[in-house]
Amino acid sequence: MSQLAANPIPFSEPPYLCGLPSPYYTPAHRRFQTACRQFMWDNLLSHALEYERAGEVPAWVYDTFCQHHMLLPNLGAPLPVDWLKRLGIHEILGVKVEDWDYLYSGIYFDELSRSGLAGVGASLNAGFSFGIPPILNHASPAFQERFLPDLLTGRKRCCIAITEPAAGSDVANITTTATKTADGQHYLLNGTKKWITNGIWSHYATMAVRTGGPGPAGLSVVLVPLQDHRGVSMRRLRVSGQRTGGTTYIELDAVRVPVGNLIGREGDGMRMIMTNFNHERVSIAVGVTRQARVALSSAFQYCLKREAFGKTLMDQPVVRHRLAQAGAELETLGAFVEQLLYQLCHLPKDEADRKLGGISALAKAKAGMVLNECAQCAVLLFGGAGFTQSGQGELAEAILRDVPGARIPGGSEDVLLDLSVRQLVKLYRAEERKLKQSKI
């Protein structure tokens, strides 16, 4: 795993790492990929399965990633260059921060997921991927001065807290309230947040709350102190996959938060949340594609050596058929995701949010479906070993348990499939109106 194999197992690597030509990746991208793979192996992935069994990644791993600025790639592209240079951060594994693009981000998310286990990466990156971007994109300069130096360097950790027991993908119906005190200086927060990745380790949560009436217009986003803050209680949740992700249940009982912790304006929360989802969904799609590669290629390798009925599994036509079906889905997904990353490199952010929001939702939904196909294929081909949490099929079994974590968070699959088409219809009608107006 630490080095790229001279002859990789089929389906184990994207085509550009199998010696095939690609229009996307420059020599600089390839140098970063090599350095990133080695860093991930040395500092995380060589012990990923061991950490997953234990249910937690050691704290020193997070510190090491922060010391080498290796959580900053989770912010997406472009990076906040001015802020990073103010903090003395000029490059990431040899890549100048001003040169960072979404293809570098894609390489990073791909390599972070190369163990096949989503939880080990999720244990580190939720704050940088989803909690910090709303502050960078919507908070006032004064707000940023207060919080970004500690958050961007990892001295303080944060998470994103949107989901509630009765409001997951239905963001507009969030019920956690933030009511101003009589003097107007603080919000009092009451409610619950559930399935919050990294919450248990976080100092802050970038939290969706209701400051106004019902529906999306009543939502705002507030940075809420968590650890040892009065009225906040947290406990870890046991989930079927991503055991190292620190999934957390947060209860808020008259939690006092300064009004200065409001990100952006009151009532603007829905827009912030929905645009923030675009980056989240792209990052999930990339990582999930790699998980699918790990699952399918591990089964492929097993079938080359495992014998049954007097010949290897690979000599059985039915086995080859299963591998081919899953492999076709996987390579189609890989091409889709690479194309999306390239488009993100060449569109301004506001245009990308508008034109690619639906496509990003579709990519994330498709990735979950493909992971399910590849993970089920792997477990079936491993047979009894794929049903066992040890031995040759342990990784395939663990990846199959991770599948719901790909299909539900970031917007559940059916919601995203519907959203993608609604967004495409909206874009089509907007262009149709422009064409009609141009003919008048």
C-alpha positions, 0 to 999 in steps of 0.5 A: 500500500505504501508505494504504487505497484509496478503492476497494479491489481485490476480496478485498484487504481484510477487509470492515470496511475496505471500508466494510461494517458489522462488529460487532467493530471500535470507532472506537478499533480503526479508529484503531489500524489506520490508524496501524499501517498507516502505521507498517508501510509507513514502517518495513518493508513499503515495502521488503519485497520488496527485503529478501526478495530479499536474505534479511535485514531490516536490523538497524535495522528491529528497533531501530525497532520496539522503540523504538516498542514495536511488537513488544509486540503480538506478546505477544497480549492482555491485555498484561503491563500492570504490567511495561510500566508499570514499564518506562515503556511506557504506550501503543502507537500511541495505545492504552493498554496496559491497553486492549489486546485480541485485536482489536488483536492481530488488526489488528497481525498483519494489517498486519504481513503486508500485504506478502504475505511471511511472512518479513519479519514473522517476522524480527522477532517470533518472540521476542515471539510465542512465546519471551517468553510462557512466561516471562510465564505460568509463570516465577517473579517472581525469574526475570522480574526477571532477564530481562524488562526486557531482553527486553520492550524488545528489548535482548536477543532470544530465540526459541522452540526446540522442533522437532528433526530427528526431533521436530516436531509430535511434541513428546512425543518431544523428545530434547534432554536437560538433565541436572543436574551433580553439584552440582545447580547447572547443567544440561548440555544435549545435542541439536539444534534445527532450523528455529528462526526467528530463532535466528541473531540471538537471545541466548536460546532458550526451549527444550524439553528432556528433564529426566526420562523418556520421554514428555510427563511428562519435558519441561521448558522452560529459557531457554538462552543462545545467542550466544557461549555455550560448546557452542552452535553455530548456522547458518542453514538455506536454506528455500524460503520465508520467506527473511528469517526467519533459520531456524536449526539449533542444536547443543548439546554439553554446554551448561552452563545454570544451574538457575535458568534453568528456567521453571516446574517440571520436568516441566511443559514439555508443558503450557506448550508446548501452551498457548503453541501456542494463541497461535502458531496464532491469530497464524499464522492471521491473518497467513496470511489476509492473505497469501491476500488479497494473492495473490488480489487481485494476481491479480484486478487482473492479470486486469482488464488482461491480454488473451488471445484478444482479451479480458481474462482477467476476461472469460473464464468459467473465470478468473472461476470460479477467482477465485470458488472461491478468494474464497469460501474466503478470505472464509469464513476471514476470518469464521472468524478474526474470530470467533475473535479476538472470542471471545478478547476475551471469555473469560478466558485459562484458559477460552479455552485450554480451549474454543478450543485445538482451534478455534485449531488448526483455524483455523491448519490451514484458513488454510494450506489457503486460502493454498495455494488462493489462491496456486496460483490466483494463480500459474496466472492470472499464467501464465509471470509467476507462475513467474518470480522477477521482474516482474509475478508475482514476489510471487505466486511468492514467496507460493506458496513461503511456503505450506509455512511456513504449513502446517507450523510451529506444528503440521503440518496433518494433526496439527492437524486431528486435534488439533482433533477430539480436543479437541472430543470431549474438551470434549463428553464433559466437558460430557456428564459434567456433565449426567449428574451434574446429573441425579443 
